[in-house]
Amino acid sequence: MIAPPEVTRVTHARVVCDGAHAGIPAALGHPRVFLQIDEHGYVDCGYCDRRFVLIGGPADGADQSALPDIASGASL
């Protein structure tokens, strides 16, 4: 597996992604989506593949390239 393009550590299980990041304003990103981190401790944005990892969760500190993609609402 390959690592996600960007990993963002967050403190809340409910996050929002609009594709904006360093160098790209929200207007050039993607539609705003709300994502819920589940028992895996992370979730991937279906638009930009940004990974949100819950601080202190099971995926925090793990090798991100070894974890499968988990889009919001998906389960293993």
SULLIN-V421386 format. One record per residue. N is the residue number from 1. RES is the residue in one letter. SS is DSSP state (2 for helix, 1 for strand, 0 for the rest). OMEGA is omega in whole degrees, 0 to 359 (none if undefined). Layout:
n=N res=RES ss=SS omega=OMEGA
n=N res=RES ss=SS omega=OMEGA
This chain:
n=1 res=M ss=0 omega=176
n=2 res=I ss=0 omega=181
n=3 res=A ss=0 omega=176
n=4 res=P ss=0 omega=183
n=5 res=P ss=0 omega=180
n=6 res=E ss=0 omega=178
n=7 res=V ss=1 omega=179
n=8 res=T ss=1 omega=177
n=9 res=R ss=1 omega=184
n=10 res=V ss=1 omega=182
n=11 res=T ss=0 omega=181
n=12 res=H ss=0 omega=182
n=13 res=A ss=0 omega=178
n=14 res=R ss=1 omega=183
n=15 res=V ss=1 omega=177
n=16 res=V ss=1 omega=178
n=17 res=C ss=1 omega=177
n=18 res=D ss=0 omega=178
n=19 res=G ss=0 omega=180
n=20 res=A ss=0 omega=172
n=21 res=H ss=1 omega=184
n=22 res=A ss=0 omega=177
n=23 res=G ss=0 omega=179
n=24 res=I ss=1 omega=178
n=25 res=P ss=0 omega=181
n=26 res=A ss=2 omega=181
n=27 res=A ss=2 omega=180
n=28 res=L ss=2 omega=181
n=29 res=G ss=0 omega=180
n=30 res=H ss=0 omega=179
n=31 res=P ss=0 omega=180
n=32 res=R ss=0 omega=178
n=33 res=V ss=1 omega=177
n=34 res=F ss=1 omega=184
n=35 res=L ss=1 omega=179
n=36 res=Q ss=1 omega=177
n=37 res=I ss=0 omega=183
n=38 res=D ss=0 omega=185
n=39 res=E ss=0 omega=178
n=40 res=H ss=0 omega=178
n=41 res=G ss=0 omega=178
n=42 res=Y ss=1 omega=175
n=43 res=V ss=1 omega=179
n=44 res=D ss=1 omega=175
n=45 res=C ss=0 omega=181
n=46 res=G ss=0 omega=180
n=47 res=Y ss=0 omega=189
n=48 res=C ss=0 omega=179
n=49 res=D ss=0 omega=176
n=50 res=R ss=0 omega=180
n=51 res=R ss=1 omega=176
n=52 res=F ss=1 omega=183
n=53 res=V ss=1 omega=180
n=54 res=L ss=1 omega=180
n=55 res=I ss=0 omega=181
n=56 res=G ss=0 omega=180
n=57 res=G ss=0 omega=183
n=58 res=P ss=0 omega=181
n=59 res=A ss=0 omega=181
n=60 res=D ss=0 omega=180
n=61 res=G ss=0 omega=180
n=62 res=A ss=0 omega=175
n=63 res=D ss=0 omega=186
n=64 res=Q ss=2 omega=180
n=65 res=S ss=2 omega=180
n=66 res=A ss=2 omega=182
n=67 res=L ss=0 omega=179
n=68 res=P ss=0 omega=175
n=69 res=D ss=0 omega=175
n=70 res=I ss=0 omega=176
n=71 res=A ss=1 omega=181
n=72 res=S ss=0 omega=178
n=73 res=G ss=0 omega=180
n=74 res=A ss=0 omega=176
n=75 res=S ss=0 omega=180
n=76 res=L ss=0 omega=none
